[in-house]
């Protein structure tokens, strides 16, 4: 769970690294090869995207003015 801006920034960097790794695997290995590896990376990407979204939502809620 991302709780600080520093963790958020590290997660963004990790997300970019994972996306680059997945792109490399897709380029180097056609469909049907390294399927489990690609699926694992996609799961990590999905988890990071979810955590980033939760953090962004909580930051927005904390910084929005009360009505």
PyMOL commands that set and color helices and strands:
alter all, ss='L'
color gray80, all
select helices_A, chain A and resi 5-28+35-63
alter helices_A, ss='H'
color red, helices_A
deselect
rebuild
show_as cartoon
